[in-house]
Amino acid sequence: MSFKNILLPVDGSATALQAANQAVELVKAFGGSLTLVCVVDSYPFTGVGADFAYGQVEYLAAANANAKACLLYTSDAADDMQC
């Protein structure tokens, strides 16, 4: 069995890190590469009222910052995994 590339979706959760561990094991065992992806919904339903008083620009800035943090965290964790 051989994998050329494994596409790993990440969201910063413990489950995503477990998946990263498994993906790293597969890459080490069979070769290939690992690509991380974090999806940002550019048009989410953010609700109504004072609790959701931010606009599209603020949402996208926060969502992109979170996505970058998730990718960095998972990438660093994958570098440290002992598989």
N, C-alpha and C positions, 0 to 999 in steps of 0.2 A: 504494500500500500504506500502511495506517495501523495503528498500534498504540495502543490506549488505555492499556494497562498491561502492563509486562513484569514477570513474577514471576521473580526471580533467587535460586536457592538458593546459599548460600555456606557454606564450611567453613574459610576461612582459607588454603586451598591456592593455589599459583601458578595452577593450572588455573581455580579459581574467579575469580581476579583477571583472567585472560584473558577469561573469560566476561563479567565485569563490563565490561571494556573494549568488547567487542562490543555488549553491551546498551546502554551509554551512547551508542555510535555510532548505534544504531538510534533511540534516544529523541531524540537531537539531529537526526537526519535526518528523522524522521517525526512528531515530537511525542509526546505522551503522558507517562507517568510510569514510574518504575522503583521496584519494591518488592522489598526484600531480605528473605530468610527463612533462618533457621538452625534446624534441627529438633533437639530434644533428646529422646532416647529415655528415657522416664520409668521404664521397667522393663527395663533391659539385663541381659544375662548378664555378670556381673562376675568370674566365675571362683570358684575355691575356694582355700583355703590362706592362708598368711601374707602372700603378695604382694598379696592382694585383701582385706585386713582393714579395709576401710572400709564404712560402711553406706549406706543409701539416701539419707539426708539429706546426707551428705558428697559422695556422687556427684552428686546434683542440684545442690548448691551449685557444685561444680567445673564441671559441664556447663553450667549457666546462665552462669557467669562466662566460660567459653570462648565460648559463643554470642554473648554481648554484645560480647566482644572482636573476634570475627570480623565481626560486623555493623558495629561502629565502624570497624575497619580498612578494610573494603570500602567503606563509605560515604565515609570520608576519601579513599581511593584514587580513587573515582569522581569526587569533587570536583576532584581534581588532574589527571584524565586530559585530555589534549589530543586531542580527536577531531575 
